[in-house]
Amino acid sequence: QVQLVESGGGLVQPGGSLRLSCAASGTIFSISIMGWYRQAPGKQRELVATITSGGSTNYANSVKGRFTISRDNARNTVYLQMNSLKPEDTAVYYCNAIIERLGGYWGQGTQVTVSS
């Protein structure tokens, strides 16, 4: 059984920063891609950023230059450093992992609210 557990969400003022973490646990051979997605009320879930095991990254245009994704392969953990946050970044953020031989898994989500 594989679990992804996110942490680090919360309430922050516009222009502020937050760091999200997501740790994968269970019987894991290797994780090819880890990523963050988000879903705002009334909208579809959208990609925020992904990172491969080799460190190649991909970002949504809306977060480029403000968010940074990173990972610790030894700890099966992915991070999302979010700077210069805007109200439109408000959403539930979900961690995703593509695990060798097992497929894709999602975390339970963590709420990020950007408001003054």
C-alpha angles and dihedrals in degrees: 000000000000123000131188114201120192128198140168104066124132147116119314135168121247110279092028131118139238134180120213124200131194124188124193119210136178133056101342125167097182138323116230101186131014124185152160127240130178138205124199122198111285093007136100122258110268137193117258103174142331135198131195126220087259093055102256110148138203127191138190111248090241093064103034111127092016106059128052125195122202138162143205106216094191090057096036087233132140127196135199117201108198119194133173090023119199131201089250089063088069108120145106107281118214129197118220131192131186104210123197113253092000109062133221127345134186132208123229094256135248125229120239116189122184111193142131 
